[in-house]
Structure formats: structure tokens, C-alpha cells
Amino acid sequence: MISVIFSTNNEIRNNYLKKSFDAIQNQDRKYEIIVVDNWSTDNTLELCKKYTKKIYNLYNSNRAQRFNLGFKKSIWDIVLFHHPVCILPTDSFWNLEKSLSWKNIRWWYTHSFDNDSFLLKFTSWYSGQVRWQRGILYVDHCIFAKRKIVEKTNIFWEVDIFEDSIFSKNMLKYSKPIIIKDKLITSARRFTKRWIIKQSLVNMLMKTMYYLNMDHKIMNKLYEKKDGFNVKY
């Protein structure tokens, strides 16, 4: 059994949440879906109710806080932290379950954007061939791991940005991550809205600020601007 945890925040605008749920329904293993929402004001919760009864609200929260609550509400031995703008490949839960039956304790999916831009293809390649070698996993790869190991890491640090990077570093104490070949699709919404090159430069700036240990709220306000994909300011 697999616990799939969603962190949501006004997801209807992204036009991906239904696709994400439908892809889970096409899986070949039993699962539960847990949704933790940031008090969405659109029809996000109405859509979620069609797929699960495990829905929780966490007002004025960031993604890390919502994932942490979802983890506490989940019950199964394999936990998947699902980005709401990702579509899992069909019948991939079998490979997921098989992967975690080995000694490895955390995995992620191969990444691809819903855009054929060369720069975005390179970004996906880099994250799948280079970044993971340093042990860094981003949530848009849909991280999954064994429950007992997630518990040892104290789950996610409750910061507004780069919570997945910190989570990855903590997990390195136990093992390096492994990528499975099943390829998921991720929305390129930030890139298409702000221009691909511009968003790529912003991403590089964010990483520099992160390594300089700058305040996470300052970083995320610059990153999110007025979009509020993850946090409402």
C-alpha cells in the first residue's frame, strides 16, 4: 500500500490536479490519497473530494507544513510526496514498490516538462543525470521513500522554499537516491508565464541565495512574486 500526499493551494488555475488524480487511478497497486490544502478559494477542494475523503486544511501554511501534516495522517509503509502539477506514468507503482523492496530507501521519477524547449529539456536532463548524483531531490520529481526513514529525518523543515533540498541532505545520512526510469510529466507553468530564459535566471539566483543562507521568506517572495503557487503572503 502506498500513501500519496498532495500539498495544494488554488490548483484549478494550473489545470493539472485532475490529471494528477486520474493518473493515480490508473496505477496497479493499492493506495490512499491524502490532501492538505492551504484554504484554497477556488474549486480545488471540490475536485479533491471526488478522489479522496482524507482532506485537511492548514491555513496560511507553506508546502513543507502541509506535507508534514499529510505524512502524519498517512498510514502506509511507502510514502510518495506528490507535486500537484505532475502526472505519474501509468502502472508505475509496481516499479516503485519493487524499487523499495531492495535496500534503497528513497527514489524519484525521471523528469520531463510539458514543453519541448531545448532549455527545459536540458533542465530535466541535468536534474536526472547530474543533480541527483549529489543527492538533491526536488518535489516535482515526486519523491517517495519508506516511512521509517522519513520519520528519522524529522520530515520537512518548515521553510517557504528549498524544503526539498534540506530534506534531501538529511536523507543522505541513510542512502543516496536512485532514479527509476518511469518518466513523469511536470507543468512548465512558471517558465511559460515568465519566459523560459528569465525563469531559468531566477532559478539560478535562488540557488545562489540559498547557498548564502539568506532568509527563506525573502527568497520565496522573490521567487513567487504575486503568483502564490505555494505560499500566500
N, C-alpha and C positions, 0 to 999 in steps of 0.2 A: 504493500500500500504506500502511496506517495501523497504527501501533503503539499499542495501547491498554494503559495501565499502571494496574493496581489496587494500592492500598495496603490491606491487610486486617489485621483484629485481632478475632478472635472474632465473625465476621459472621453466624453462624447465628441468633443471638438477634434480629437485625434483620429476618429473613425477606425480604431483598431481593437478596442476592447472586445466587441462581439466576435471578431475574427480570432482573437486570442482564446476566448472561451470555446468557440467551435472547434479549434484545433485540439484542445484538451479532450473534448468529447470524442475525437477520432483516435484516441490513444488505445493501446491494447493491454493496459493494466488498470487495476482499480485505483481510485484517487479520491481525495477530498479537496475542495476549493475553499480557501479562507480569504475573505476580502476585508481589508482595513482601509477605511475611507476618511479623507480629510474634510468631512461635511461638504460634499460636492453640492453645488447649486443647480446642476443640470440634471439630466436623466440617468446619470451613472448608476445610482443605487437601484433604480427601477430595472435597469438592464441586468445588474448583478443578481437580483432576486430570481431571475429566470434560470440561473445556473447553480445557485447555492443558497443555503439558509444561514450559513456562517458568515454574517456580515456585521462588522463592528465600526463604530465611528470614533475617531480620535481628533477632536477639534484642535485647529491651529498646530498641526504636527508636521514633522518632516518625514521623509521616506524611511529613514532609519528607525524612527519611533514606531511607525506603522508596521514595518517588517518585524520588529521586536514583539509587538503585541500579537501579530499574526502567528509568530513562532510559538508564543506561549499558549495560544488557543489551538494549535495543531496537535495531532496525536500520533502520527505515523513515524516510522524509523527513518524514512528518506524525506528530506525537505527540499523543495525547489522554490527559490525566490524569483518570482516571475515578473518581468517588466511588462506593464500593461500595453506597450506598443510593440510587442514581439509576437510572432506566430511560430509555434513549435512545429517541426516536421512531423508528418503523420507516422503513427506507430513507433515513436522514438522512446517511449517509456520502457520498452523491453530492453533496449540497449542501455538506458540509464540504470535500470535495476541490475542488469548484468555487470555493468561497469563497477558499481558499488559493492558487488558481491566479492570483488577482489580486495586486495589490501589497500588500494587507493581510497581516499576518504572524501575527495571533493573533485568535481568535474564541472565542465561547462560546455555549451554547444558552440559549434563553428558558427561564425557570424557573417551575415550579409545584409546590406541595405536594400531597400526597395527603390533604388536609384542606380542607374548604370554609369554614373560619373566615374571617371578614372580615379579621381582623388578619393572618392568614397570606397571604391574597390581596394585601393591601396590601404586605406584606413582599416578596413576589415582584415586584409591580409596581415598588416602589421600587428593587429591585436591578437590574431590567431597564430602567428608564426614567431613573433618577437616578444611582445609584452608578456605573454603567458609564461615564457621561459624565466622571467623574473618573479613569477608567482602572482602577478596582478590580475585580478578578475573584476570585470565591470558587470553591473547588474543587467545590462542589455545583452549579455550572453546567457542570461538565465542560469545563475549559479545553483548547483544542487549538491547536497552533502549529507552525510549521516548525522542524525540528530545528536548522538553522544559527542561528536566532535564540535558541532556548533555550540553546544552547551559549554564546552571547555573554553571557547573563545570569548565568552560573555556576550555573544551575539554581536550586534552592530553598535558602534559608538554613535551616540545620538547627536550627530552633527548634520548640518544642512547640505553638505557636499563632500564628496570623496569618502563617504562612509564605506563604500565597497572596497576602496583601496586599503583603508585601515583594516577592514575585516580580512582582506587577503593577506596582509602582512601578519596578522595574528594567526591565521591558518597555516602559515609557513612553518610554524613551530612543530606541526604534525606531519605535513607532507607537501610536496609540490602538486599543483593542479594538473589535471590531464584534460585534453580536449577530445570530445568524441566527434566523429565525422558528420553526424547528422547536423544539417545546416538550418538554422532558424533565420527568419526574416525580421528585420528591425526597421521601423519607420525612420526616415531621414528628415523628419519634420523640422528640426532645428536648422539643418543645413539648407533646406529648400526655402525656408521662411527668411533666413538672414543672409543668404548667398553662401555657397559652399566654401569658398576661399576665406570669407570673413569669419565664418563659424569655426573653421579649422584654426585660424589665428587666435580666436578667442580661447579655443581649447588648449592651445599651447601656452597662452598666458595663464590660464587657470592652473595648469600643471606646474608652471614656474612659481606661482604664488603659493601653491600647496607645499612645494619643497622649501619655500622660505618661511613656512609655518605661519602664514597670515590667517587672520580671523575667518572662520568658516562662513559666518553670516555675510561679511563683506564680500567674500569670493562668490557666494551663491547669488547675492543681489546683483552683482555684475554679470554673472552667468545667465541668470533667469531674466533679468530686466523686468519687463511687465508681463511676461508670458505666464509665470507662475505654474509651470508644469509640475513641480514637486512640492513647492512651499508657497504659502500665501503670506505676503508681507503687508 
